[in-house]
Amino acid sequence: MFSQATKYAIKSVIYIWTQSLEDRKVGAKEIGANIEAPEAFTAKILQLLTKAKIVGSIKGPNGGFFADESHAKYTLKDVVKTIDGDHLFAGCSLGLPRCSEKNPCPLHFEVVKVRTEIDHMLTAKSMKQLAVEVIKGNTRLAELV
């Protein structure tokens, strides 16, 4: 459902939140290692997430990536839109330029139903809430060994 970049972005934000809730800032190398992603690719994704203000970043010896209450409102939808754009949420699925409620394509009304469900799934919990679930052990970011 998501691009590889978006999967890494989601895992990165959740990992950053898990560490931030323990008052730790983390670097791209640590994040990449813990989400099983290449460091360089992780660093590029983190730049996009920082620019979108989904996470924060501080340079220097005590720096790193972090999340705090100013980032608490962000959801999976924000991460998906930052990395992949909004094509999952908008536009005609057949690529017709004038598809609408009044001028629907053959898939229009079915796609509207699916998009509504996807939107709910991606906005039901904040990234912080997802991180809390990981901390509690209800969910996980990596394969169990």
C-alpha beads as a LAMMPS data file, in Angstrom:
LAMMPS data file: protein, C-alpha beads

145 atoms
144 bonds

1 atom types
1 bond types

-500.0 500.0 xlo xhi
-500.0 500.0 ylo yhi
-500.0 500.0 zlo zhi

Masses

1 110.0

Atoms # bond

1 1 1 0.000 0.000 0.000
2 1 1 2.857 2.406 0.799
3 1 1 6.106 3.095 -1.014
4 1 1 9.302 1.850 0.626
5 1 1 10.213 5.464 1.459
6 1 1 6.885 5.965 3.239
7 1 1 7.295 2.718 5.190
8 1 1 10.719 3.900 6.375
9 1 1 9.315 7.345 7.181
10 1 1 6.514 5.900 9.309
11 1 1 8.939 3.637 11.173
12 1 1 11.372 6.541 11.614
13 1 1 8.785 8.838 13.168
14 1 1 7.531 6.122 15.491
15 1 1 11.103 5.282 16.530
16 1 1 11.912 8.965 17.122
17 1 1 8.798 9.264 19.303
18 1 1 9.709 6.154 21.328
19 1 1 13.102 7.684 22.069
20 1 1 11.792 11.209 22.635
21 1 1 9.340 9.925 25.221
22 1 1 12.460 8.769 27.111
23 1 1 14.100 12.215 26.639
24 1 1 16.559 11.008 23.980
25 1 1 17.518 12.561 20.665
26 1 1 18.655 10.110 17.994
27 1 1 20.801 10.286 14.876
28 1 1 20.064 8.986 11.388
29 1 1 22.497 6.090 11.828
30 1 1 20.709 4.815 14.950
31 1 1 17.290 5.304 13.388
32 1 1 18.285 3.437 10.228
33 1 1 19.738 0.552 12.240
34 1 1 16.633 0.228 14.405
35 1 1 14.138 0.333 11.539
36 1 1 16.333 -1.826 9.277
37 1 1 16.769 0.872 6.618
38 1 1 19.866 2.157 4.775
39 1 1 21.407 5.110 6.618
40 1 1 21.693 7.408 3.574
41 1 1 18.093 6.751 2.541
42 1 1 16.945 7.286 6.133
43 1 1 18.816 10.605 6.271
44 1 1 17.031 11.853 3.116
45 1 1 13.652 10.838 4.516
46 1 1 14.440 12.560 7.819
47 1 1 15.222 15.793 5.945
48 1 1 11.730 15.721 4.410
49 1 1 10.082 14.946 7.750
50 1 1 12.000 17.762 9.451
51 1 1 11.136 20.236 6.699
52 1 1 7.454 19.297 7.101
53 1 1 7.844 19.808 10.893
54 1 1 6.657 16.257 11.641
55 1 1 9.837 15.823 13.715
56 1 1 12.442 18.258 14.989
57 1 1 16.198 18.282 14.550
58 1 1 19.037 19.914 16.452
59 1 1 22.619 19.977 15.183
60 1 1 25.676 19.540 17.340
61 1 1 27.162 17.092 19.826
62 1 1 23.958 16.814 21.880
63 1 1 21.724 17.064 18.846
64 1 1 19.674 14.639 16.827
65 1 1 16.107 14.047 15.817
66 1 1 13.306 14.402 18.341
67 1 1 9.565 14.820 18.746
68 1 1 7.766 16.871 21.366
69 1 1 4.295 18.270 21.965
70 1 1 4.645 20.571 18.949
71 1 1 4.758 17.390 16.816
72 1 1 2.027 15.497 18.698
73 1 1 -0.788 16.324 16.268
74 1 1 0.774 14.602 13.253
75 1 1 -0.783 11.401 11.925
76 1 1 0.098 8.702 9.422
77 1 1 -1.681 10.755 6.767
78 1 1 0.744 13.638 7.307
79 1 1 3.706 11.304 6.870
80 1 1 2.242 9.674 3.741
81 1 1 1.485 13.066 2.150
82 1 1 4.973 14.362 2.996
83 1 1 6.735 11.448 1.322
84 1 1 4.374 10.316 -1.451
85 1 1 2.149 13.343 -2.030
86 1 1 -1.636 13.251 -1.962
87 1 1 -2.397 11.038 -4.988
88 1 1 -3.762 8.357 -2.633
89 1 1 -6.345 10.874 -1.394
90 1 1 -7.233 12.916 -4.483
91 1 1 -7.725 12.781 -8.214
92 1 1 -9.392 10.295 -10.509
93 1 1 -8.141 6.733 -10.168
94 1 1 -8.483 6.311 -13.935
95 1 1 -6.666 9.571 -14.598
96 1 1 -9.611 11.426 -16.091
97 1 1 -9.130 15.193 -15.759
98 1 1 -12.768 16.074 -15.016
99 1 1 -13.924 13.208 -12.790
100 1 1 -16.332 14.416 -10.073
101 1 1 -19.591 13.630 -8.288
102 1 1 -21.472 15.176 -11.234
103 1 1 -19.224 13.650 -13.911
104 1 1 -17.988 10.356 -12.386
105 1 1 -15.715 7.772 -13.947
106 1 1 -16.796 4.098 -13.665
107 1 1 -14.808 3.690 -10.416
108 1 1 -15.555 7.047 -8.799
109 1 1 -18.098 6.090 -6.144
110 1 1 -16.275 2.902 -5.122
111 1 1 -12.977 4.779 -4.813
112 1 1 -14.649 7.455 -2.673
113 1 1 -15.724 4.716 -0.212
114 1 1 -12.217 3.223 -0.081
115 1 1 -10.581 6.643 0.331
116 1 1 -12.905 7.446 3.219
117 1 1 -11.846 4.240 4.996
118 1 1 -8.155 4.873 4.272
119 1 1 -8.447 8.447 5.513
120 1 1 -10.010 7.206 8.758
121 1 1 -7.282 4.589 9.229
122 1 1 -4.517 7.144 8.630
123 1 1 -5.966 9.815 10.931
124 1 1 -7.431 7.752 13.784
125 1 1 -4.215 7.880 15.856
126 1 1 -1.338 10.305 16.094
127 1 1 2.243 9.193 15.503
128 1 1 2.785 9.709 19.225
129 1 1 -0.069 7.314 20.042
130 1 1 1.446 4.699 17.721
131 1 1 4.795 5.074 19.497
132 1 1 3.137 4.585 22.884
133 1 1 1.675 1.305 21.579
134 1 1 5.200 0.195 20.617
135 1 1 6.575 1.174 24.038
136 1 1 3.795 -0.776 25.781
137 1 1 4.588 -3.819 23.640
138 1 1 1.188 -3.845 21.933
139 1 1 2.821 -3.415 18.509
140 1 1 6.353 -3.585 17.133
141 1 1 8.612 -1.897 14.563
142 1 1 10.875 -4.812 13.668
143 1 1 10.551 -8.553 13.159
144 1 1 10.582 -10.689 16.257
145 1 1 13.687 -12.823 16.506

Bonds

1 1 1 2
2 1 2 3
3 1 3 4
4 1 4 5
5 1 5 6
6 1 6 7
7 1 7 8
8 1 8 9
9 1 9 10
10 1 10 11
11 1 11 12
12 1 12 13
13 1 13 14
14 1 14 15
15 1 15 16
16 1 16 17
17 1 17 18
18 1 18 19
19 1 19 20
20 1 20 21
21 1 21 22
22 1 22 23
23 1 23 24
24 1 24 25
25 1 25 26
26 1 26 27
27 1 27 28
28 1 28 29
29 1 29 30
30 1 30 31
31 1 31 32
32 1 32 33
33 1 33 34
34 1 34 35
35 1 35 36
36 1 36 37
37 1 37 38
38 1 38 39
39 1 39 40
40 1 40 41
41 1 41 42
42 1 42 43
43 1 43 44
44 1 44 45
45 1 45 46
46 1 46 47
47 1 47 48
48 1 48 49
49 1 49 50
50 1 50 51
51 1 51 52
52 1 52 53
53 1 53 54
54 1 54 55
55 1 55 56
56 1 56 57
57 1 57 58
58 1 58 59
59 1 59 60
60 1 60 61
61 1 61 62
62 1 62 63
63 1 63 64
64 1 64 65
65 1 65 66
66 1 66 67
67 1 67 68
68 1 68 69
69 1 69 70
70 1 70 71
71 1 71 72
72 1 72 73
73 1 73 74
74 1 74 75
75 1 75 76
76 1 76 77
77 1 77 78
78 1 78 79
79 1 79 80
80 1 80 81
81 1 81 82
82 1 82 83
83 1 83 84
84 1 84 85
85 1 85 86
86 1 86 87
87 1 87 88
88 1 88 89
89 1 89 90
90 1 90 91
91 1 91 92
92 1 92 93
93 1 93 94
94 1 94 95
95 1 95 96
96 1 96 97
97 1 97 98
98 1 98 99
99 1 99 100
100 1 100 101
101 1 101 102
102 1 102 103
103 1 103 104
104 1 104 105
105 1 105 106
106 1 106 107
107 1 107 108
108 1 108 109
109 1 109 110
110 1 110 111
111 1 111 112
112 1 112 113
113 1 113 114
114 1 114 115
115 1 115 116
116 1 116 117
117 1 117 118
118 1 118 119
119 1 119 120
120 1 120 121
121 1 121 122
122 1 122 123
123 1 123 124
124 1 124 125
125 1 125 126
126 1 126 127
127 1 127 128
128 1 128 129
129 1 129 130
130 1 130 131
131 1 131 132
132 1 132 133
133 1 133 134
134 1 134 135
135 1 135 136
136 1 136 137
137 1 137 138
138 1 138 139
139 1 139 140
140 1 140 141
141 1 141 142
142 1 142 143
143 1 143 144
144 1 144 145
